[in-house]
Amino acid sequence: MMASPSAPVAKPGSESTRMCIACRRSLSREGSLRFVRGPDGALAHDARSKLSGRGARTCADLACLTKAVKRGAFAKAFKATVKVPDAGELAASIARSAGRRCLELLGLLRRQGGIEPGARASIEAMRAGALGLVVVATDHSERSAAEVARAAGQSGTPLARFSTSEEIGRAVGRAPTGVVGAATGRLADALRADVLKVNMLVPPPAAAGEGQGQE
């Protein structure tokens, strides 16, 4: 999971400040989930905060999303009846969408020459201060993952456990790859925000031990 799993909180008075309808915390746009009420009255997740109309936000975690659903907070926020799915189903759906975006972002980073595939390359890049995020697959070797985590801690590089080596390798055009470093910049920031949402909504499974065929 993310090295620092708590959602970012906006500074008071910031134009981007939003309030969670469940816990009432002030949140940044990046650290929250935005929802809108569709024409049919169904709740829709606005992944990129671009849909028009009145919006309602929750913290990007399962606890607040569950609380909002159980307490009818969406109907109160929209001042109308809202068709809301089960909190677990809603969280899983949002996490799947965010996961797909993460893999797409890794592909974009690769095309721009903004990735360091493999543990050794990522560790060297972290020591040089060149990475905005390092991603370690959930099925990657724990021994290697621990080495990468140490380097991330020493360099202050955010680290995320996400997806599988096969999926990450496919996204960056390689064989199964257990570790990928993302160069500092806008895409790495977007990737970090989406991985955070995936892990806060559906925590990654325990690693599978000594993974095979991974870099």
N, C-alpha and C positions, 0 to 999 in steps of 0.2 A: 504494500500500500504506500501511499505518499508518506514521505518522511515527516511532513507536518500536516496531518489530515484535517485540521480545523479550517472551516471556510473563511475566506478573507472578509474582514469587516470594514465597511466604509467609514471614513472620517465624518464626524458630525458636520452638517452643513454642506457636505459635498453634493454636487448636482446629481451624482450617480447613486446617491443613497436610496435604498429601498428598505421596506420593513417586512419581515417575515410575518405572514398572517397567522402562524402557529405560535411562535415564541416571542414575537414582537421585537426581535433584534434588528438593528440597522445593518444592512448588508450592502456589499458592493455588487455591481451587476455581474461580475465574474464569479462571485461566491454564492450565487443564488439561482433558483429555478424560476423562470417566468411562465405563467399560464394565462391563457385567454379563454373566453367562453365563445364557442363557435355559434354560427347561425342556428344550428339545430339544438343548442343548449348543452352540447357536450364539451367537456374540459379538454383543452389541447395544450400541449407543452410547446412553448415558443423557444426553440433551441438557440436561436441567434438573436432573440429580443428584437425582432423586426416586424412582427405581425401588428397590424393596427388595432386600435380599440383599447378598452380598459384592460389592464393587466393585474395579476395578483402574483406575489412571490412567496416562496418558502426558502429556508436554508437548503443547501444542496446535500441533504442527508435524509436517511430513511426515517429517523425519529420524528423530525418536524413534518415530513410529508405525511406520515401516518397520523400524526396528531391533527393535521389540517383536514384530512379526510374524515376521521372519526368525529370531529367536533363540528362538522359542517361549515368550516371556515371559508370554503370557496363560495358557497351560496351567500354568506354574509358579505364577502368582499365584493361580489358582483351584484349584490342586491337582487338576485334572481335565482330561480331553480337551475341547478347545474347537474348534468349527468356525469358522475364521477366514478371511475372504476375502482376496484379494490386497490389499496395502497401498495401492496406487494406487486401486483401486476403493473401498476403505473410506474413504480420504481424500476422494475425490470425492463419495461419498454424504453424508458428514458436512458437507462444504462446501456442498453443495446445500441440505441442511436448514437450515444456519445462514444461508445466503443468503435463504431464504424467510422465516425469522424476522426478519432485518434489514428486509426490505420490510414485513412486518407491523408491526414496531415504528415504522417511519416513518409508517405509516398511523395508528397509535395517537397518535403525537406530533402529527400533523396535526389529529386530532379533538380533541385537548386544547389546541390552539393553541400547540404547542411547537416549531414549525418556522419557519425563515426561508428561503423558497425563492428561489433566484437568487444569483448571485455578489455583486452590490452589497449586497443586504440582509444576506447572511451576513457580509461584511467589516465592515459597520457594527456588526452585533451582536457580532462578535468584539472589535472595538475597545472596545465597551461592557462586555466581560467577561460577556456573557450566554449564551455557547454552551458546551456540554460536549463537542461534537464537530461537525466540519464534514465532510460527505461530498461527494466529487467523483467523478463518473462516470468510468469508464475511457475512455469515448469523448468526453469533454468537450475543448473547445479547450485546447491546451497553453498558449497565451498567457494565457488566463483562469485556467487551473489554477495557473500559476506565480504570478499575482497573489494568488490565494486562499491559496496556500502561504506566501507572504511574510507576509500578514496573520496567518495561523495561527501562524507562527513568532514574530512580534513580540508576539502576545497570549498565547502559551503554550497555544493551543487545539489539542487532538489533531486530526489530519487523516487521513482514510482515503480511498483510491481503491477504489471498489466499484461493481459492477453497471453498467448502461447508463443513459443519459439517459431512454430510453423507459420502462424499468422503474421508475426512481425517480419520474418524472413520474406514471406510473399509480398508484404507491403513495401519492402525496401529492395525488392528484386534480387534476393539472395536465397541460399539454402537456409534451413532453420537457424535462426539467429537469436540467441538468448539475451544479448545486451546491445543496445543502440543508444548512442549519445546524440542529442539534438543541439545544434549550434545555437548560441545565444541570439535571441531576436523575437520578432512578433509571432512566428509560427511555433516556436518552442513555448512561448507564453500561452498560446491558444491550446497547444497540446497538453500542457500542465493543467489548465483549467478543466479540460474535458476528462482527463484521467482522474482528477480529483473527484469529479461527479460520479464517474463509474465506480470508484472505490468506496465512496461515501454511501452510495445507494445500494450497491451489491458488493460487499467486501470480497477481495480475491480469495480463492481457496488456498489451503496450505500447499506450499511448494511440493513438487513430486520427488525431491531428493536429487540424486546425481543424474541429471538429464543426459540423454545420449544425442550425439550428432549436433550439438549446439556450439555456437561460437561465443 
